[in-house]
Amino acid sequence: MQISKCNYYVNVLYTCRLFQRQNSGWVYSSRHDFNPDEIREKLLAFPGGSIDLYKQDSGIALLTVNNPSRMNAFSGSMMVDLETKVAELEKWADGKGLIVHGAAGTFCSGSDLNAVRAIANPQDGMRMCMFMQNTLTRLQRLPLISVALVEGKALGGGAELVTACDFVLMVQGSVVQFVQKHMGLVPGWGGAARLVRVVGSQNSLKLLGGAIKVDSKLGLQIGLADDVLEDAQDQKTFLQQAENWLNNCTNGPPTVIQAVKKVIISGRELPLSDALRTEKDVFGTVWGGQANLQALASKLKHK
Ligand SMILES: CC[C@@H](C(=O)O)C(=O)SCCNC(=O)CCNC(=O)[C@H](O)C(C)(C)COP(=O)(O)OP(=O)(O)OC[C@H]1O[C@@H](n2cnc3c(N)ncnc32)[C@H](O)[C@@H]1OP(=O)(O)O
């Protein structure tokens, strides 16, 4: 079988195994009485800002939450925009890494409160929450290694977006805060479920129950942050630092880096037996592949 055809079948198998527990491709589908078109239409009635995607030749993409006049809050159209950009990244064969950041020196202040007020009824709130859970779960499951670059504030839904990334880099002075309690809410975009898996239930209870401001020091201490970036003169320098940091994980051919992310996702999400079988299938896509043959031919020494 040709490698590309074989890769295709393994991808199908991998996706089936990853999702068989939910019986659907995403967290919510028609089985859960969820119609994304319905909520998409409502969300598009609240325009403003954008989610910008810039795919670089290096295989690292930049995803920018861009609504500076509202501290990069998510308007309704930005939620739809995010889904579109995630779908584009799912198809990026040459991709290896992703940096998620905010425009103009701050990360994201959560949902746009004007939109939240307008769809305050529980039914629409639930639909918006299902829509965002689907999108952020797809973001987390991308075969790209992702980093949240947190400058300024990541509040509410912004803090939830942070948890959908594989790594978190905090700039000195930045803050991640689950402010939902102060809004009479809990996280709804999957942020609590993901947070528990990163920092444990005790720390998560403290962060949510106290709406605690997590600065870079506390972030490192509890494992929410993976590193702290040094003071820099402008945003480009922080982005450059984040890209250099990410390069440590993404150096190599896309097929291999994507395979690395796939085995980690299955290990993170699946029961052990399923994860092991997925690992075997993914292994089959790289074994005897170009990078593997080149490495064997070069008689590498791992000193
Ligand atoms: C389900 C929803 C839930 C979730 O998904 O988990 C949420 O996300 S709820 C939203 C949670 N976020 C907030 O409550 C943020 C509220 N805003 C603030 O606390 C402050 O604005 C700030 C982000 C700390 C920034 O403060 P500061 O530096 O003093 O700037 P301003 O307050 O003057 O803000 C500038 C400008 O931006 C507007 N803004 C900020 N955040 C939002 C937002 N989330 N939605 C809409 N607009 C927002 C703010 O109103 C200012 O606008 P103007 O008054 O027109 O200048």
The ligand as an SDF file (V2000), in Angstrom:
LIG
                    3D

 56 58  0  0  0  0  0  0  0  0999 V2000
  -19.6700   32.3980   29.2540 C   0  0  0  0  0  0  0  0  0  0  0  0
  -18.9520   33.6210   29.4830 C   0  0  0  0  0  0  0  0  0  0  0  0
  -17.6980   33.5390   30.3050 C   0  0  0  0  0  0  0  0  0  0  0  0
  -16.8880   32.3760   29.8750 C   0  0  0  0  0  0  0  0  0  0  0  0
  -16.8650   32.0480   28.7020 O   0  0  0  0  0  0  0  0  0  0  0  0
  -16.2270   31.7640   30.6890 O   0  0  0  0  0  0  0  0  0  0  0  0
  -16.9370   34.8240   30.1280 C   0  0  0  0  0  0  0  0  0  0  0  0
  -15.9130   34.9010   29.5200 O   0  0  0  0  0  0  0  0  0  0  0  0
  -17.6820   36.1690   30.8010 S   0  0  0  0  0  0  0  0  0  0  0  0
  -16.5600   37.5000   30.4380 C   0  0  0  0  0  0  0  0  0  0  0  0
  -15.5090   37.5390   31.4680 C   0  0  0  0  0  0  0  0  0  0  0  0
  -14.7260   38.7390   31.2880 N   0  0  0  0  0  0  0  0  0  0  0  0
  -14.9810   39.8670   31.9480 C   0  0  0  0  0  0  0  0  0  0  0  0
  -15.8870   39.9540   32.7480 O   0  0  0  0  0  0  0  0  0  0  0  0
  -14.0540   41.0090   31.6390 C   0  0  0  0  0  0  0  0  0  0  0  0
  -14.6230   42.3430   32.1340 C   0  0  0  0  0  0  0  0  0  0  0  0
  -13.6670   43.4190   31.8680 N   0  0  0  0  0  0  0  0  0  0  0  0
  -12.7190   43.7360   32.7420 C   0  0  0  0  0  0  0  0  0  0  0  0
  -12.5830   43.1710   33.7970 O   0  0  0  0  0  0  0  0  0  0  0  0
  -11.8210   44.8570   32.3240 C   0  0  0  0  0  0  0  0  0  0  0  0
  -12.3540   45.5080   31.2070 O   0  0  0  0  0  0  0  0  0  0  0  0
  -10.3820   44.3480   31.9640 C   0  0  0  0  0  0  0  0  0  0  0  0
  -10.4020   43.2620   30.8910 C   0  0  0  0  0  0  0  0  0  0  0  0
   -9.6840   43.8720   33.2250 C   0  0  0  0  0  0  0  0  0  0  0  0
   -9.5530   45.5110   31.3800 C   0  0  0  0  0  0  0  0  0  0  0  0
   -9.5910   46.6020   32.2830 O   0  0  0  0  0  0  0  0  0  0  0  0
   -8.9250   47.9930   31.8740 P   0  0  0  0  0  0  0  0  0  0  0  0
   -7.5210   47.7870   31.4910 O   0  0  0  0  0  0  0  0  0  0  0  0
   -9.2190   48.9440   32.9740 O   0  0  0  0  0  0  0  0  0  0  0  0
   -9.6610   48.4070   30.5220 O   0  0  0  0  0  0  0  0  0  0  0  0
  -11.2160   48.7650   30.3460 P   0  0  0  0  0  0  0  0  0  0  0  0
  -12.0400   48.1600   31.3940 O   0  0  0  0  0  0  0  0  0  0  0  0
  -11.3420   50.2330   30.1360 O   0  0  0  0  0  0  0  0  0  0  0  0
  -11.5190   47.9760   28.9690 O   0  0  0  0  0  0  0  0  0  0  0  0
  -11.3050   48.5640   27.7160 C   0  0  0  0  0  0  0  0  0  0  0  0
  -12.5620   48.3590   26.9240 C   0  0  0  0  0  0  0  0  0  0  0  0
  -12.7330   46.9540   26.7240 O   0  0  0  0  0  0  0  0  0  0  0  0
  -14.0660   46.5980   27.0930 C   0  0  0  0  0  0  0  0  0  0  0  0
  -14.0970   45.2040   27.5080 N   0  0  0  0  0  0  0  0  0  0  0  0
  -13.2140   44.5540   28.2680 C   0  0  0  0  0  0  0  0  0  0  0  0
  -13.5810   43.2840   28.4260 N   0  0  0  0  0  0  0  0  0  0  0  0
  -14.7380   43.1340   27.7660 C   0  0  0  0  0  0  0  0  0  0  0  0
  -15.6200   42.0250   27.5650 C   0  0  0  0  0  0  0  0  0  0  0  0
  -15.3720   40.8130   28.0700 N   0  0  0  0  0  0  0  0  0  0  0  0
  -16.7090   42.2240   26.8150 N   0  0  0  0  0  0  0  0  0  0  0  0
  -16.9930   43.4300   26.2620 C   0  0  0  0  0  0  0  0  0  0  0  0
  -16.1770   44.5130   26.4170 N   0  0  0  0  0  0  0  0  0  0  0  0
  -15.0790   44.3550   27.1700 C   0  0  0  0  0  0  0  0  0  0  0  0
  -14.3960   47.5600   28.2060 C   0  0  0  0  0  0  0  0  0  0  0  0
  -15.7700   47.6120   28.4100 O   0  0  0  0  0  0  0  0  0  0  0  0
  -13.8030   48.8340   27.6610 C   0  0  0  0  0  0  0  0  0  0  0  0
  -14.6790   49.3450   26.6860 O   0  0  0  0  0  0  0  0  0  0  0  0
  -15.0800   50.9130   26.6800 P   0  0  0  0  0  0  0  0  0  0  0  0
  -15.6870   51.1770   28.0130 O   0  0  0  0  0  0  0  0  0  0  0  0
  -16.0270   51.0470   25.5330 O   0  0  0  0  0  0  0  0  0  0  0  0
  -13.7770   51.6300   26.4770 O   0  0  0  0  0  0  0  0  0  0  0  0
  1  2  1  0
  2  3  1  0
  3  4  1  0
  3  7  1  0
  4  5  2  0
  4  6  1  0
  7  8  2  0
  7  9  1  0
  9 10  1  0
 10 11  1  0
 11 12  1  0
 12 13  1  0
 13 14  2  0
 13 15  1  0
 15 16  1  0
 16 17  1  0
 17 18  1  0
 18 19  2  0
 18 20  1  0
 20 21  1  0
 20 22  1  0
 22 23  1  0
 22 24  1  0
 22 25  1  0
 25 26  1  0
 26 27  1  0
 27 28  2  0
 27 29  1  0
 27 30  1  0
 30 31  1  0
 31 32  2  0
 31 33  1  0
 31 34  1  0
 34 35  1  0
 35 36  1  0
 36 37  1  0
 36 51  1  0
 37 38  1  0
 38 39  1  0
 38 49  1  0
 39 40  1  0
 39 48  1  0
 40 41  2  0
 41 42  1  0
 42 43  1  0
 42 48  2  0
 43 44  1  0
 43 45  2  0
 45 46  1  0
 46 47  2  0
 47 48  1  0
 49 50  1  0
 49 51  1  0
 51 52  1  0
 52 53  1  0
 53 54  2  0
 53 55  1  0
 53 56  1  0
M  END
$$$$
